Amino acid sequence: MSKQKLFIFDTTLRDGEQSPGASMTKDEKIRIASVLEKMKVDVIEAGFAMASPGDFEAVKAVAEIIKDSRICSLSRANRKDIERAGEALKNANASRIHTFIATSPIHMQYKLKMQPDEVVERAVDAVKYARQFTDDVEFYAEDAGRTDNEYLARVIEAVIAAGATVVNIPDTTGYCMPYEYGEKIKYLRENVTNIHKAVISTHCHNDLGMAVVGLGETVEMPFLALLHAHGFHPGQKGPGRGRGGRLRRRGRPPKPREDISDTRELLLRAGLEVLTEKGFAATGIDEILGRVGVPKGSFYHYFDSKEAFGLQLITRYGDFFARKLDRHLRNTALTP
């Protein structure tokens, strides 16, 4: 069996920035990119170079500073966008242009006002043109979740033939049930004749709280998966500090019937449940406390701050997801 590789594509600086209140300056993007580089992230999508002069400068700065991760810029499937992305990335140690066009019937008819054949032609032209600026081009079939599988396979086969090295199959609106998303990837693997020449990229949105489960459906097949890891932004304030900078506890004392270590564990388990069910953006401390039966004022007797709790929770979630990946990617009984 051929050895499989899992690539991590982090879009915190581009798609993550679309979260309310998460807009970042150039310097903030550089700081985050530097951390992602230390974490050995394979690909960092630094922004959308054509979107604004500020985003162009941010992509350019990240591309010039980061050396160990590949730097990517998003672009629509038109030459001006691609040229702008290529200019921003020209000094990168390793670069990628991520070009996209919508492929669902509703987007083609009402947003693009284009026929299916025209969309295929535009996608192919974009990939070929992007290859003039970099040897690594990712094609993104926007709204693939609502795209007919037969037509999607036609588009994907055409862009791979044109030179796409990665094909991104996004559930842009969070429309697919997890099994439907898994079946869509399976269909492409079985019906795109040149699929072996490209890496399959998965990109799940969490509109209906099913992004992680949908991704799990694709990994179980298994295949060469490229995870788009959306960053999390805690943003909560830490505990208060008294004179001399010493931490002080806030709120009522914990219930004496509860052992502190047991309650901490219960809080983390409840947090993992809520995070898995609803996603990070919808995970609130009040619901977690309510599941465990801990008064809101007692929270700081178990954790120094919301940030400390959030970091431990994310670590737990990472361990949980890593076990799920290992269970399938290390299973030698499964075919590649």
C-alpha positions in Angstrom: 0.0 0.0 0.0 1.4 3.4 -0.9 2.1 5.7 2.0 -0.5 8.5 2.4 0.3 12.1 3.4 -2.0 14.5 5.1 -1.4 18.1 4.2 -2.5 21.0 6.4 -3.8 24.1 4.6 -4.5 26.9 7.1 -6.9 29.7 5.9 -7.1 31.7 9.1 -5.6 34.7 7.4 -8.1 34.6 4.5 -11.3 32.7 5.3 -10.9 33.0 9.0 -10.7 36.8 8.7 -14.3 36.8 7.4 -15.5 36.0 10.9 -17.2 39.0 12.6 -14.6 41.0 14.5 -11.6 38.9 13.2 -10.2 41.4 10.7 -6.4 41.5 10.9 -3.7 44.1 10.1 -0.6 43.2 8.1 1.5 43.0 11.2 -1.1 40.7 12.9 -1.1 38.4 9.8 2.7 38.2 9.9 2.6 37.3 13.6 0.0 34.6 13.1 1.8 33.3 10.0 5.0 33.0 12.0 3.3 30.8 14.6 1.7 28.7 11.9 5.2 28.2 10.3 6.5 27.0 13.7 3.6 24.6 13.9 4.8 23.1 10.5 1.6 24.0 8.6 2.2 23.0 5.0 0.3 25.8 3.3 -0.7 29.2 4.6 -3.4 31.1 2.7 -2.3 34.6 3.5 -5.2 36.5 1.9 -6.9 37.6 -1.3 -4.4 39.8 -3.0 -7.0 41.4 -5.4 -9.4 42.3 -2.6 -7.7 45.5 -1.4 -4.3 47.2 -1.4 -4.0 46.2 2.3 -4.6 42.5 1.6 -2.1 42.7 -1.3 0.5 44.1 1.1 -0.2 41.5 3.7 0.1 38.6 1.3 3.3 40.1 -0.1 4.8 40.6 3.4 4.0 37.1 4.6 5.4 35.7 1.3 8.7 37.5 1.9 9.1 36.5 5.6 7.8 32.9 5.8 10.3 30.3 4.4 9.2 26.9 5.7 5.5 27.0 4.7 4.1 27.4 1.2 2.3 30.8 0.9 -1.0 31.0 -1.0 -3.2 33.8 -2.3 -6.8 33.4 -3.4 -8.0 34.7 -6.8 -11.1 34.6 -8.8 -10.9 32.8 -12.2 -9.8 35.9 -14.1 -6.5 37.2 -15.3 -6.4 40.4 -13.3 -6.9 38.6 -10.1 -4.3 36.0 -11.0 -1.7 38.6 -12.0 -2.2 40.4 -8.7 -1.8 37.1 -6.8 1.3 36.3 -8.8 2.8 39.8 -8.0 2.2 39.4 -4.3 3.7 36.0 -4.2 6.7 36.6 -6.5 9.2 36.7 -3.6 7.9 33.6 -1.8 10.2 30.7 -1.1 7.3 28.5 -2.2 4.0 29.8 -3.6 0.5 28.7 -4.6 -2.3 30.4 -6.4 -5.8 29.3 -5.3 -8.2 30.2 -8.1 -11.9 29.6 -8.1 -15.2 29.8 -9.9 -18.7 28.7 -8.9 -20.0 25.4 -10.4 -23.5 25.0 -8.9 -26.5 25.7 -11.1 -27.8 28.5 -8.9 -24.5 30.3 -8.9 -23.9 29.8 -12.6 -27.3 31.1 -13.5 -27.8 34.0 -11.1 -24.3 35.1 -10.0 -22.1 34.4 -13.0 -24.8 34.4 -15.7 -22.8 31.8 -17.5 -23.5 28.5 -19.2 -21.8 25.3 -17.9 -19.6 25.1 -20.9 -18.4 28.7 -20.4 -17.6 27.9 -16.7 -15.4 24.9 -17.7 -13.6 27.1 -20.3 -13.0 29.9 -17.8 -11.7 27.4 -15.1 -9.3 25.8 -17.6 -8.0 29.2 -18.8 -7.5 30.4 -15.2 -5.5 27.3 -14.2 -3.3 27.5 -17.3 -2.7 31.2 -16.7 -1.9 30.7 -13.1 0.7 28.1 -14.0 2.7 31.0 -15.6 3.3 32.4 -12.1 3.8 29.3 -10.0 4.1 25.5 -10.4 1.5 25.0 -7.7 -2.1 25.8 -8.6 -5.2 24.9 -6.6 -8.6 25.0 -8.3 -11.6 25.7 -6.1 -15.1 24.7 -7.3 -17.1 27.2 -5.4 -20.4 25.7 -4.0 -19.3 22.2 -5.0 -21.7 20.9 -2.3 -24.7 21.9 -4.5 -23.0 21.0 -7.8 -24.2 17.9 -9.7 -21.6 15.2 -9.3 -21.4 14.4 -13.0 -20.7 18.1 -14.0 -18.3 18.5 -11.1 -16.3 15.5 -12.3 -16.1 17.1 -15.7 -14.8 20.4 -14.3 -12.3 18.7 -12.1 -10.9 16.5 -14.8 -10.6 19.5 -17.1 -8.6 21.6 -14.6 -6.3 18.8 -13.7 -5.5 18.3 -17.4 -4.9 22.1 -17.5 -2.3 21.8 -14.7 -4.1 22.0 -11.4 -2.0 20.3 -8.7 -4.7 20.5 -6.0 -8.5 20.4 -6.4 -10.6 21.9 -3.7 -14.1 20.5 -3.2 -15.8 22.9 -0.8 -19.2 22.6 0.9 -19.4 26.4 0.7 -22.8 26.8 2.3 -22.6 23.9 4.7 -25.4 22.3 2.6 -24.3 18.7 2.5 -25.1 16.1 5.1 -21.9 14.4 6.1 -22.6 11.2 4.2 -23.5 13.2 1.1 -20.2 15.0 1.2 -18.3 11.8 1.7 -20.1 10.3 -1.3 -19.3 13.3 -3.4 -15.6 12.8 -2.8 -15.9 9.1 -3.5 -17.7 9.8 -6.8 -14.8 12.1 -7.9 -12.2 9.5 -7.0 -14.0 6.9 -9.0 -15.1 9.0 -12.0 -12.3 11.5 -12.7 -9.8 9.6 -14.8 -6.8 11.8 -13.8 -7.6 12.3 -10.2 -4.4 10.6 -9.2 -2.4 13.5 -10.6 -3.8 16.0 -8.0 -4.3 16.2 -4.3 -7.9 16.3 -3.2 -8.7 19.2 -0.9 -11.6 19.2 1.5 -13.2 22.5 2.8 -16.2 22.1 5.0 -18.2 25.1 6.4 -20.0 24.8 9.7 -23.2 26.6 9.0 -25.2 23.7 10.2 -22.6 22.4 12.7 -21.5 19.4 10.6 -18.1 20.5 9.2 -16.0 18.1 11.3 -18.3 15.2 10.8 -18.3 15.8 7.0 -14.6 15.9 7.0 -14.5 12.6 8.9 -16.6 11.0 6.2 -14.0 11.8 3.6 -11.1 10.7 5.7 -12.7 7.3 6.3 -12.5 6.4 2.6 -9.5 7.2 2.7 -7.8 9.6 0.2 -5.2 12.3 0.0 -7.0 14.9 2.1 -6.0 18.5 2.5 -7.6 20.0 5.6 -8.5 23.7 5.6 -7.9 24.5 9.3 -9.8 27.6 10.4 -8.1 29.4 13.2 -9.8 30.2 16.5 -9.9 33.5 18.2 -10.5 33.3 21.9 -10.6 37.0 22.6 -11.9 36.7 26.2 -10.4 38.7 29.0 -8.3 37.0 31.6 -8.8 36.9 35.4 -8.5 40.1 37.3 -5.2 41.1 39.0 -4.8 42.7 42.4 -2.0 44.9 43.7 1.4 43.5 43.0 0.2 41.7 39.9 -1.0 38.6 41.8 -3.9 36.7 40.4 -7.1 36.8 42.4 -10.0 34.4 42.2 -13.4 35.7 41.2 -16.9 34.5 42.1 -18.4 32.2 44.6 -16.4 29.2 46.0 -17.1 25.8 44.3 -19.6 23.4 45.8 -17.8 21.4 48.5 -19.3 18.1 47.2 -17.3 18.4 44.0 -13.6 17.6 43.8 -11.8 20.3 41.8 -10.0 17.9 39.5 -13.2 15.9 38.8 -15.1 19.1 38.0 -12.3 20.4 35.7 -12.5 17.1 33.8 -16.3 17.4 33.6 -16.1 20.9 32.2 -13.6 19.8 29.6 -15.7 16.9 28.5 -18.8 19.1 28.3 -16.8 21.6 26.3 -15.7 19.0 23.9 -19.3 17.9 23.4 -20.5 21.4 22.7 -17.5 22.2 20.4 -18.1 19.0 18.4 -21.8 19.7 18.1 -21.8 23.4 17.3 -18.3 24.5 16.3 -16.0 27.0 18.1 -17.9 30.2 17.1 -21.1 28.9 18.7 -19.5 27.4 21.8 -20.4 29.5 24.9 -19.2 29.1 28.5 -22.7 29.4 29.9 -23.9 26.3 28.1 -20.9 24.3 29.2 -21.3 25.4 32.9 -25.0 24.5 32.6 -24.3 21.0 31.4 -22.0 20.3 34.4 -24.1 22.2 37.0 -21.4 24.6 38.0 -22.5 28.2 39.0 -21.2 30.8 36.6 -19.4 32.6 39.5 -17.4 29.4 40.4 -15.7 29.0 37.0 -12.5 30.7 38.0 -12.0 28.3 40.9 -11.4 25.6 38.2 -9.5 27.6 35.5 -7.4 30.7 35.8 -9.1 32.3 32.8 -11.4 31.6 29.8 -8.3 31.6 27.6 -6.7 28.8 29.7 -9.9 26.8 29.5 -10.2 27.4 25.7 -6.6 26.3 25.1 -7.1 23.1 27.1 -10.3 22.5 25.2 -8.7 23.0 21.8 -5.9 20.6 22.9 -8.5 18.0 23.8 -10.3 18.5 20.5 -7.0 18.2 18.6 -6.2 14.9 20.4 -9.7 13.6 19.7 -9.4 14.4 16.0 -5.9 13.1 15.7 -7.1 9.7 17.1 -9.9 9.7 14.5 -7.4 10.3 11.7 -4.9 7.7 13.0 -7.7 5.1 13.2 -8.3 5.4 9.5 -5.0 6.5 7.9 -3.0 3.9 9.8 -5.4 1.1 9.0 -3.4 -1.1 6.5 -6.5 -3.1 5.7 -7.9 -0.1 3.8 -6.9 0.5 0.2 -5.2 3.8 -0.6 
